């Protein structure tokens, strides 16, 4: 069994149609679900957070970080 787990449920996640702690028989199915969720959340949520998938044994955790933690303001002119 493989699990897709949202590390911290932000307000946007709670309001969304996404489900936390989803389980899958296939590792590939779990990974695809986690990557698609992170991609959708990075595109469609309020942009305060950045979401990334981290594999931990049989769990794919979706981590949540504040955007711009690297010192960039996110304005697009730092790169």
VOPAGU-2260 file (C-alpha; in pm, 1 decimal, decimal comma):
REM VOPAGU-2260
SITE   aa  ch    i         X         Y         Z
SITE  UNK   A    0       0,0       0,0       0,0
SITE  UNK   A    1     123,3     348,1     -88,9
SITE  UNK   A    2      -5,5     672,7      59,5
SITE  UNK   A    3     -27,8    1030,5     -66,1
SITE  UNK   A    4     -18,5    1256,4     237,2
SITE  UNK   A    5     -49,0    1633,3     260,1
SITE  UNK   A    6     205,9    1736,6     523,5
SITE  UNK   A    7      17,3    2046,3     641,7
SITE  UNK   A    8    -333,3    2131,9     526,2
SITE  UNK   A    9    -338,5    2500,8     437,3
SITE  UNK   A   10    -666,5    2689,1     401,5
SITE  UNK   A   11    -671,1    2645,4      23,9
SITE  UNK   A   12    -628,0    2269,2      62,4
SITE  UNK   A   13    -912,5    2251,0     313,5
SITE  UNK   A   14   -1141,9    2439,5      73,1
SITE  UNK   A   15   -1040,3    2227,0    -225,8
SITE  UNK   A   16   -1179,0    1896,1    -345,8
SITE  UNK   A   17    -847,5    1720,8    -266,1
SITE  UNK   A   18    -838,2    1441,4      -8,8
SITE  UNK   A   19    -556,9    1380,0     237,8
SITE  UNK   A   20    -408,8    1035,7     312,9
SITE  UNK   A   21    -519,4     867,2      -8,9
SITE  UNK   A   22    -400,4     507,4     -48,3
SITE  UNK   A   23    -303,3     319,7    -364,4
SITE  UNK   A   24    -204,8     -37,7    -445,6
SITE  UNK   A   25      51,3      79,9    -702,5
SITE  UNK   A   26     353,8     297,8    -630,4
SITE  UNK   A   27     324,2     450,9    -978,1
SITE  UNK   A   28     -40,6     544,7    -922,4
SITE  UNK   A   29      44,4     709,5    -589,4
SITE  UNK   A   30     335,3     902,5    -739,8
SITE  UNK   A   31     128,5    1022,1   -1036,2
SITE  UNK   A   32    -149,6    1137,3    -800,2
SITE  UNK   A   33      96,3    1321,9    -572,0
SITE  UNK   A   34     270,6    1495,1    -863,0
SITE  UNK   A   35     -59,9    1598,4   -1021,2
SITE  UNK   A   36    -189,2    1732,5    -689,7
SITE  UNK   A   37     127,7    1936,5    -627,8
SITE  UNK   A   38     118,4    2073,0    -983,3
SITE  UNK   A   39    -249,7    2171,5    -955,0
SITE  UNK   A   40    -201,1    2330,9    -613,3
SITE  UNK   A   41     102,9    2529,6    -732,6
SITE  UNK   A   42     -99,4    2660,0   -1027,7
SITE  UNK   A   43    -445,4    2710,0    -877,9
SITE  UNK   A   44    -405,5    2792,8    -508,9
SITE  UNK   A   45    -349,7    3144,8    -367,9
SITE  UNK   A   46      26,1    3146,1    -440,5
SITE  UNK   A   47     127,1    3199,2     -74,7
SITE  UNK   A   48     271,9    2847,3     -61,2
SITE  UNK   A   49     478,5    2620,6    -279,2
SITE  UNK   A   50     407,3    2246,5    -287,8
SITE  UNK   A   51     663,6    1972,6    -351,9
SITE  UNK   A   52     644,3    1592,9    -348,7
SITE  UNK   A   53     890,2    1407,6    -123,4
SITE  UNK   A   54     910,8    1026,7    -118,0
SITE  UNK   A   55     940,4     865,6     225,8
SITE  UNK   A   56     931,2     483,2     206,2
SITE  UNK   A   57     575,6     398,1      97,2
SITE  UNK   A   58     445,9     752,3     147,1
SITE  UNK   A   59     455,8    1043,3     -96,0
SITE  UNK   A   60     439,9    1354,4     121,0
SITE  UNK   A   61     337,5    1684,9     -28,0
SITE  UNK   A   62     539,1    1944,1     159,5
SITE  UNK   A   63     429,2    2303,4     201,2
SITE  UNK   A   64     669,6    2598,1     209,3
SITE  UNK   A   65     621,3    2972,3     200,3
SITE  UNK   A   66     687,5    3109,9    -147,4
SITE  UNK   A   67     997,6    3324,2    -177,3
SITE  UNK   A   68    1183,5    3160,7     112,9
SITE  UNK   A   69    1496,7    3161,8    -101,8
SITE  UNK   A   70    1513,7    3541,3     -78,6
SITE  UNK   A   71    1339,6    3600,1    -409,4
SITE  UNK   A   72    1024,0    3807,1    -388,6
SITE  UNK   A   73     860,5    3606,2    -666,9
SITE  UNK   A   74     833,3    3903,7    -898,8
SITE  UNK   A   75    1009,4    3723,1   -1181,5
SITE  UNK   A   76    1306,4    3959,5   -1206,2
SITE  UNK   A   77    1553,7    3759,3    -991,8
SITE  UNK   A   78    1635,2    3493,7   -1250,0
